[in-house]
Amino acid sequence: MNIFTRRFFVTRQALTIFLASLAILLIILFWSIAKSGPRDIDPFTTIHGIPFPITPDGILVTENLAHADIKLKEPVLGKKLKLTITLDPLAADNILLGIRSKSFWFSYSWINVYSAANQADFSSPISLTIPLTDKFQEPDRTIDLMFYAPTKNNSKPDQDMDDQTRWLLKDITAEVAPARPTIDQFIDYLASLVLRERAV
């Protein structure tokens, strides 16, 4: 086999691998887009897995971090998450929400759900839409949702000492819908599949 034949063989092999990968990714994309609708949310717990108490008015959150898994039925590629949240802040100054974006346990981009300084009325449900293509997904297809309620006396995550957090999560629902990913998100998703950083 001369050098030109060898180069042709390597180029053809690389092209075959690329086209096969692209075909697989397109199949995943169309399959993911086809699946939409409500999704179940596991019970909210502390980051140590201890469930928060349930009262007649809702879930009483007593630590500054509250975690739950959202059960997707598909890859996050080409998806967005729609959340509807009703809460009572009680003594909370701020309540933030995030979906984990990397394997590191505290890799969240926070969205301000409630702020005592700017939000007098909290009785109406809060609606949020979060793109999911760039979010971290476990092999069982769950994604991690976290509430974070920093206060003046408790501004660090998982600060157990003197944690005086108290707020009510009265209701929360989740559904997924199609969303066109950006080129960067699409490339990053493909790279994470090739590097086996995420499950197919």
N, C-alpha and C positions, 0 to 999 in steps of 0.2 A: 504493500500500500504506500504510494508516494505521498508527499506532503500535501498536494492539492486534494487528493482523494480523502485524506485524513481530515483536512479542514472542512470539506464538504460534509463528511459524516458527522463531525462534531456540531457543525452549524445546523444540520438537519435534525439531529437529536435534541439540541437546545430548543429549536423551533417547535418540535413535537411536544416537549415538556411544557413549553409556554402555552401552546394552544390547548393542551389538555387541562392545564391549571385554569386557564381562562374559562373553558367550558364548564368546569366544576363550579367555579365561582358564579357564573351566570345562572346555573341550575340552583345554587343556594340562594341567590338573590331573588329569583322568581318564586321559589318555594317560600322564602321568608315573607315576601310582599303579599303572597296569597293568604297568609295567616294573620288575621286581625281580630280585635274584639276584646272583651274583658279578660283580665288575668287575676288569679288568686294571689293574695298576699298572706304570708305566714304571720303568726302572732308576733307582736313587737316585744323585744327583749332588751335587756342590757347587753353590752358587748361581751359579757361573760355568759350569756345564754339564759339569764334568769328572767322569766316573764314579768311584765309590769302588771300591777293589779287592775282588774276590770271593775268599774263602778257602774251604777245605773246611768251615769252621764257619759261614760266612755272610758278610754284607757288612761289611767293616771300615770303620767311619766314623771318619775322621781329621780332620774339621773340626767346629766346633761347630754348624754348620747343614747339614742334609742334606735335599734336596728331591726330590720325585717327583710326577708327575701321575697322578691316578686317572681312568681313562677311563669316564665315565658315558655312557649311551646316551639320556638323557632330561634334561629340565630338572630343576633341584634342587627345584622347588616340590613340597611334599608328600612329601619324601623324608628318610630318615635313613641315615647311613653306619654300618655295623658293621665294626669293625676287630678282628682277632685278631693279636696281636704276641708274638713270642718273642725275647728279647734276652739278651745277656750284657753287663753294664755295664762290665766290666773296670775301668778307672780313673775312670769317670764318677761324679760326685757326684749329679747330677740329669739326667734326660732328660725333656724336655717334648715335647708334640706339639700341632700346631694345623692347622686348615684355614683357608685365607685367606678373609677376610670382605669385603674391599674391594679396589679396584683397586691401592691402594698396596701395594708388594711385601712389606712386613713387617706387614701388618694381620692378626694372628693372635690368637685367644683361646686361651691355652695351657692344656693339661691335663697334670698331672704324671703321667707314665707310670712313672717310677722315681725313688726318692729313697733315697740310702744311709742317711739318718738313720732312715727308717721302714720300710724294706723289706729284710729280710735274705734272703728267698727270692725269687729271680727266675727260677727254673727253669720255673715254670708259665706257660702262655700268658696274656697280658693281654687282656681284652676291653673294648672301648670302643664306645659308641654316641653319635653326634654328629648332631644335627639339621642339615639342609642348606639349608632354605628361605632362610635369611638369609646363605648363603655365596656368595662370588664364583665365577662360572662363566665360563670362556673361551668364545668363539664356537664352538670345536670340542667343547664340552660337557665338557672336562676341569675338574677342580678341583685346587687345589694343596695338597699335604700337606707339612708341614715338621716335622722333628725339630730340637730345639734343646737343646744340652747345655752350659749355662753352668757354669763352674768358678770357683774363687777367683781364679785367675790369668787367666781369660779370660771375663769376665762380659758382654762386649759382643758383639752379633751381628756376624758377618763380621769378626772381629778376627784378621787373618792373622798378626800378629807373635806368635811364641811360642805358637802354638796346639798344645796337647798333648793334644787330644781323642783318645780311643781307646775305642770300644765296638763290640760286634758286634750287628748286626741279623740274627738267625738265621732269622727267618721273619716274613712279614706277608701277610695276606689281607684283601680288602675285598669287602663286598657291600652292596647298597642294599635298603631295604625301605620300605613306605609309612609315613608319619608325618603326623599332622594338624597343620598349621601353626597358630600362634596368629593372632588377628585382626590384631595389629600386624605380624607377619611377612607375612601375606597382603596387607595394604595396602601395605607397603613393597615387596613384590615387584611388585605391580601398578603402583606409582608408578615403579619402576625400568624397567619395560617401556615405560610411556608416555613417560618421559624418555629412552628409548633408552640407558640405562646398562647394560643387559644384553640379550643376544640372546634371542629367543623359543625 
